[in-house]
């Protein structure tokens, strides 16, 4: 039973880590898009 719990917890931890990476990537992409959009607006 303990082994099963450890496997489930490890899976949950890796899913959480993956979700964190995805959130960071999405936020970074949003910031880059915002900065890029502002750059284009100031140039024209």
C-alpha positions, 0 to 999 in steps of 0.5 A: 500500500505504501509503495502505491502511495509513493508512486501516486505521490511521485506522479502527482509531483511530476505533474505539478512540476510539469504544470509549473513549467507550462505556466512559466512558459505561458507567462513568459510568452505573454510578457514577450508578446506584450513587450514586442507589441509595445516595441512595434507601437513605439516604432510607428 
